[in-house]
Amino acid sequence: MTDQRDEYDDESVVDDRLAERLSDVDDELADQRAAALRSGLSDYDLDDDDLDVLEHSEDGEDAIRYLPALPVIAIVGRPNVGKSALVNRILGRREAVVEDTPGVTRDRVSYKGEWLDRRFTLVDTGGWEPDAKGIDASVAAQAEVAIELCDVVLFVVDATVGATSTDEHVVRLLRKTNRPVFLVANKVDDARQESEAAALWNLGLGEPHPVSALHGRGVADMLEAVFKVLPQVSAVAKDEFGGPRRVAILGRPNVGKSSLLNKTAGEERVVVNELAGTTRDPVDEQIELGGKIWRFVDTAGIRRRVHLQQGADFYASLRTQAALEKAEVAVVLLDVSQPISEQDVRIIDLVLESGRALVLAYNKWDLLDDDRRRYLEREIEKDLHHVAWAPRVNISAKTGRHLEKLVPALETALESWDTRIATGKFNAFLTELTQEHPHPVRGGKQPRILFGTQAASRPPTFVLFTTGFLDPGYRRFIQRRLREIYGFEGSPIVINMRVREKRQR
């Protein structure tokens, strides 16, 4: 028996006349043919799900809507006082990575929240320390920026420890701002510990609000006081945009994801350090690039298989996958100075499994020499052949070289991801294709395609009603021909089958 992969995965199986023949089929004729094929399905056993697929259609496009800027609450304090735990308590969901180890949070991370019908933005920050050096200095700088770009500050102190010299440094920093500051005495788990909270009056920031972020005690009372002074519309934040396309930046650790976000944002939005794994929480930022508004999400680097990870890295990977699910297109960064690794391929496969549009960005291109370039092209041909359809851009995130090429690649991928093919045209394509290259006979039977329809876009998903199971190689052949005729550059294509038997008379 001939191996089907050999028959149809060979790209020499090409009929250049297919596009020409399809161009001769006008819309009216295509619709007539599709209607005839559709009526022929009445001879087959179809269930309610089949009928739903046949009737299903999608409409509507994303549009940018301008919305009032949500008020911003920033949570600051020294490391390991429970800031991220308080974030999760206020949001009512586990968003921020929480671990007993100090310094898990490193960036300014924004979350959208709602309390008693009031919507707001909550900003979690890394622990602030005086005279910090290296990555800790960058973390502290992000916390200071958060104070400047908020409407209300929640200063969190560990009531069980009391005021430390670091807390007093933060107080001096807060006195320079004209923002309302609420002193939050965390880890007050019962009434007996409230005396420890009262001792924090000495910081000179007014009445301490005793809370337990872990158990929720006192948080509602604290929020009630905060919302009395929180404005309806932020005085400092940018206007919100409803509907910009969401772009997830993925890659292994230290490949340049945070540098790319900072360069496109035009500011030091996230901490960049040579230490691999600097980013833990997905960082969400509205960016104007190429005359359009985008929402970029910088994610934690995916180190290895999730079940082998521990602690903060484990939760960071889960949040990276969640951020990918919310995105529409993924930019996978590859470091051209290093060989393409199994890890890179696995990250790309993660995007394919999620059904998101894909752009491959080859970073650190300015460091590439001729020898490495030759090896790189061979690696791409060998390891990334299955995503040859993805747009490719060669950039330097650090210097900003060729970042302008990112926008056309994103637009192309998203346009393909949104594409719908009319049912008449799709069935005309299938008819012409199967007449020229019918499915081989298997076990004395030859599966036929009765009818096809595009059940969904984002990603383009096609359903084929068939009389038998189509070989994987033949389905890949259909996918390849779809790309040759209709493009779909930058988008995965999903082909599902529904094998149906003729109704017994």
N, C-alpha and C positions, 0 to 999 in steps of 0.2 A: 504494500500500500504506500502511495506517495505521501510524504509528510506535507501537511497543509501549509506549514510555515514556509517551506521551500517554494510552494506554488504561488502563494499570494503575498508573502512578506518581501519578495523580490521586487524592488521598485522598477525593474525593467518591464513588469507587466503594466503597461501604460497604453491607453487608447487615446491618442491626442485628438481624435475626432469627437469625443464625447461632448465637450463644451460646444463644439460647432453644431452638433445635432440638437442639443438642448436649446440653443439659441433660436432654432427653427420652430420650437414649440411655444406658442404664445400663451398668455395667462388663461384665456378662455378655453383653449384646447386642453391645457393642463388640468384645469378644474373639471372639465367634462370627463377626462380619463380617470381622475381621482374619484369622482362621484361614482363611476362605473365600478371601480375597484372596491370602493366603500360598500356599495350595495351587494357586491359578491360575498362580503363577510356574513351576510344574513344566513348563508348556508352552513356556518360554523357555530360551534357552541361558544358563546361569549358570556362572561359574567358581568356583574354590575360595575366592577372595577375597570373592565375593558371598555364598557360604554362611557364611563366617566373620562377615561383617557381620550377617547375619540371625540368627545364634546368639549374637552378642556382647551382653554386658550388663555394667554396672559396679555395684559395691556398695561400701559403706564410707564413713564420714564422718570428717572430721578430729576428733581429740579432743586435749585438752591433757593432756600427761603431765608430771609433775614429776620432774626429773632432778637429780642432784648437780651443784653448781657446778663447772665445769671449772677447773683451776688456770690462772693467768694469767701470761704472760711478757710484759713490756714491753720494747721496744727503744727506747733513747733515745740522743741524741748531738747534736752540732752539725750544721748543714746539710752535705749532700753528702759524708758519710763512708761511705755505702753501706748505710744502714739498710734501705731498701726492697729492695735487692738481697739482703740477708741474709734478710729475710722470705721472699722468693720461694724462696731456697735451702732454708730450713728446711721450708717448706710442700711443696716439690717441685713447684711449679707457679707460673706467672706470674700472680700476683694483684695485687700492688702496682704502681702506675705508677712506672717507673724512667726517669730521664733525667739527662743530665750537668748540666743546669741546677740550681743549688741551690734548695731550697724548693718542690719539686714536691708533696711530701706536706704537707698542712696540718692535717688532723684526726686525732683518735685513731681509727684504723681497726682493727677487730677481725676476725681470721680464725680459723676452726677448723682445727686441724692434728692430725696423728697421727704418732708416732715410736715404733717398736718396741712397738706395741699400747698406747701411752699417749696418750690424747686430751688436748688442751690448747687454750687460747685464746691467740693471738699478737696483740699490740697494736703496730702500727706508729705512730710519732708524727712530727710535723713537727720540723724542726731547732730545737734550743733555743739561744737567744742571749741574753746579758745585756743589760739596758737596751734591749730591743726596743720599737719603737713601732708603732702602727697594727696592721695585720694580723699582723705578726711577733710582736707582744705576745700576741695571741690564740692564735697557734700555740704559743708558749712556754708559755702557761697550760695548754693542752691536754696538753702533754708532762708538766707537773708533776702534773696530775690523774692521768695514766696511772701515774706512779710511786706515787701513793697508793693506786691501785685495782688493784695487781698483787701477785703472790706472789714473783716473782723479777724482777730488772732486768738486762738486758743493755746495758751501756754501750759503745757502739761508737766507736772512735777510728781515725783514718786513720794507720796505722803509717808510711806513706811521708812523712807531714808531721811526725809526732811530736806531743807534747802542746802544745796552744796555750793561750792565756789563757782562751779560751772553754771548753775542756775542763776547766780547773782550776775555773772557775765551776760547771760541772756536777758535778764531784767534791764541791764544798762542799754543793751541793744534795742529793746522794746520801748524804752522811754524816749528814744530818738524819733519814733514814728508817731504819727497822729491818729493811728488806727485804734479803735476800741480793743482792749486786751482783757480776756477773761482768764483768770488763774484757775486751772483745773487740777485739783488734788486727787490723783489717781490711786488705785489700790486700797481704797477705803471700803472694805468688804462688809463691815457691820458698824453699828452705832458706837461700839467701844473704841473704834479707831478714829472717830471724828475729832477727838482732841488733838490727834497728830496733824490733822488737816488744819485745825485752828492755829497751829504754830506757824503756818505759812503766811499769816498776816504780816510777819516781819519783813517780807519781800517788798512791801510797799505798793502792791498792785491791787489793793482792795480785798474784798471778801473772797476767800477760796471757795470753790464749788467742789464739795466732796463727791467723788464718783467711783464706781468700780466698772471699768471698761470690760472686765472679764464677765461680771455677773449682770451688768446693766443698771446697778443701783445708782440713783441720783442723776442719770444721764438726761432723762426727760426734763427734770427741773432745770438743769444747766442749759439745755437747748431752749427752754421757754424764755430764759433771761437773754440768751444770745439773739433770738429772733425779735425781741423788742427793739434792738438797735440795728439789726441787719437790714440794709436798704432793699427795696423791691427790685431795683436795677443796679448793677454794679457801677461804682464810680471809676473803676480802674480797669476792668476786664474788657477784652475785645467783644464786639457783637458776636452772637452765636450765628452759625450758619446751619440751617437744616438741609440735609440732602447732599453734602459734598461726598465725592467718592472716597471710600475708605481703603487705605493702602497699608498693608502690614509689611514691615521690614524684617526679614528673617535671615538667618545664617548661623554658622557655628560661632563660638565665643571669639571675641577679639578680631573679627573680620572687618569691622568698620561701620557697624549699623548705627551706633550713636553719633559717630562723626558725620554720617550722611544726614541724619535728622538735624543736627546742629547747623550744618552747612545750608540745607534747604530752608531751615527756619530763620537763618541769618542771625542767630544768637546761640549762646551756650545754654541750650535747653536741657541737655542731659549730661551727666558726668561721663567724661571720657578718660580712660586710664589704660595703661599698658597691661594692668592686671586683668586677666581673662575672667569673664563672668561679672563685670561691674554692674550691668543692668539686671535687676531682679523682677521689677514690676513693669508691665507694658506701659509705655509713656505715650500719651495721646496728645497730638498737637495739630491745630489748624494751620495750614501753610498755604501761602500764595505762590504758585509756581507756574510759569508759562501762561500768566494771565488768568489762571483758574484757581479756585479754592479747593484744596485737598485736605483730607484728614489722615495724617501719617501716624502710624503706631510703631514705635521702636520696641522690640521684644527682647526678652532674655535669650542669650545664645543657647542653642540646644546642644548639650554636651554629648550625651549618649542615650541609650534607651531609658525611658522614664522609669521602668521598674528597677533599674540599677542605681538610680539617683537617691540622694538622701537630703532631708532638711529643706533649706531654702531653695536649693537647685531643683528639687522635686516639684515644689509648688510653683516655682518660676516656669518650669516646663509646661505644667498644666495651664498656667495663665497664658503662656505663649500660644498654646493650641486653642484656647478660648478666644484670644485676640484674632487668630487666623479665621476662626469660624465667623466672627463679626465683620471681617474684612471682605472686600470684593476682589481685590487683586493683591498678589504677594510679589514683592521684590526680593528675590533671593540673592544675597551678596556672596560672591565667591572671591577669595583672595588669590589673585593670579601669581603671587610670589610663592605660593605653596601648591603642591600637587592636589588635584581634585581628589577628595577622600570619600570613603564610604559614607561618612557623616554628611557630606554635602549632598550626595545622592539621596540619602534618607530624608533630608529636609525637603528636597524637591518632591520626593514621593509623598511626603506629608501634605504638601500643597495639592498634588494631584488627587489624593484621597479626599481632601476637603472640597474638591470641585471648584477651587478659586482660579481666576485668571492668573497668568504667570509671566513675569519679566525676569530675565537673568541679568544681573549687573556684575560685571567683572571689575572688581575694585583693585586699587593700587596699580593701575595700568601704567602710571608714570614710572614705576620701578621695574618694568619689564624689559629684559634685554632680548636679543635675537635668539639666543639658544633656548631660553625658557619659553619664548613665544612658539617655537617649533614643537616643543614637548606639549605645551598647553593645547595646541590645535589637535594633536593626536589624542590627548586625554578627553577633550570635548567630543571628538568623533567616536571614541570608544565608550565613554561612560555616560554621556548625555545625549546619545542618539535618540532616545525615546522622547526627548523634549526638543527636538530640532525645530519644532514649530514655534517655540517661545521667542519673542523679541529679545535681542541681545544688545546691551549697551556697555561700552568700555569707559570706565569713569575713574576719578580719584576723589573719594569722599573728603579727604583731608584738604586738598587744594581747591576743590570745586570744579576740576577739569571735566568738561563734557557733561555736566549735570543737566544742561538744557536738553540733552538727547533723551532724558528720562521721561519727559512729558509726552512726546509723540509715541514712545513705546507703551506707556500706560494707557493712552487713549486708544491705540490700536488693540491692545489686549482686552480692554473693557468693551470696545465696540463689538469685538468678536464674541465676547462673553454674553452680550445682550442680544446677539443676532437671532432672528427667527426666519425660517424658510417656510414659505407658504406650502400648504399641504399638496396643492396641485403640482408645484414645482418639484417638491421632494419625491413625489411618486413618479413624475416624469423621469427624474434622475435615476430612481431605482429600476424603472422599466428598461431604460436604455442600457444601464449598467449590467443588469442580469441577462439581457438578451445577448450582449457581447461576451460576458464572462459569467455563465450560469454556475451555480454551486455544484461541485463535483458529486457524483453518486457515491453514497456511503451505505454499505450493507444492503445494496440492492435498491435503495431509495434515494431520491433527490429532493432535498428540502427546497420549497419555493417560498418566496416572499409574497404574501397576499396583498399587503397594504402597509403603508408606513405613515407616521405622523410625528411632528415635533411636539412632544408633550410639555416641554418647558424650556426656558432659557436660563442662563445664570446657574450652571453652565448649560449649553445646548444639549438637550437630552432627547433622543429619538427612540421611538418604540416601533418595532417591526413585528407585525402579525405574520407568523410563518407556519408552514405545515410540518416543520421538523427543526431540530437543533442546528443552528449555523456554527460551523467550525470557528474557533477563535481567530485563525488566520484570515478567514473570509470576512469576519467582522472588522478586523484591522484593515483589510483591503478596502472595505466600504468607507471607513474613517479616512483613509489616505486620499481616496478619490473625492470625498466631501471637501477636504482641505484644498485639493487641487482646483476644484470648481468654485467653491464659495469662500475660500480663505481660512477663516477661523484662526488667524495668527494670534497666538498668545492665550488661547482658550482650550481647555480640555473638551473632548467630545464624548458623550456617554451614549452607547447604543444598547438598549435593552430589547429582549425578545419575549414574545408571548406565543408559545407554540399551541395551536388550536386544532382540534380535530373536527372533521365534517360532522354535522348533525345527522343522527340516525333518522332515516325516513320511516 
